Amino acid sequence: MAARRHLRTAIALAAAGTAVTACLAAGCSAVDKALDCMQTAHSVADDVTDLQFAAAHAAVNPKRADASLDDIDKDLKEIKNETDNADVNKAVDDLNKAVDNVRTAIKDGDSTPDLRPVRDATGELTKVCTP
């Protein structure tokens, strides 16, 4: 009885090891894509933190706010190019729209643009990118 249980455990462990090895060898593209998305979403979140600081000082240094917005745009393009997930694409589109609104507000002289939609969209992107 104990020998059978030991044999079943050994077989299960061998099968799990084979699956992990196959996954690693094949690249587990779905997992890789999710991790890439999550890493880029984290980068977007960092960019949004920079944007919050830059937006608070946009009247003094509007170029810094533009640079932060450009960084977010770059990261969003990267995510969009790496996924075919509808939820991720919608979150990226929503974040793009929020970023465009902030960019327009700053160009129009708003020294305190509303960043809440950017933060909300970033949170949604992070949520849909989580594996």
Secondary structure as UniProt FT lines:
FT   HELIX           2..26
FT   HELIX           29..56
FT   TURN            57..60
FT   HELIX           62..82
FT   HELIX           86..107
FT   TURN            108..109
FT   HELIX           116..129
//
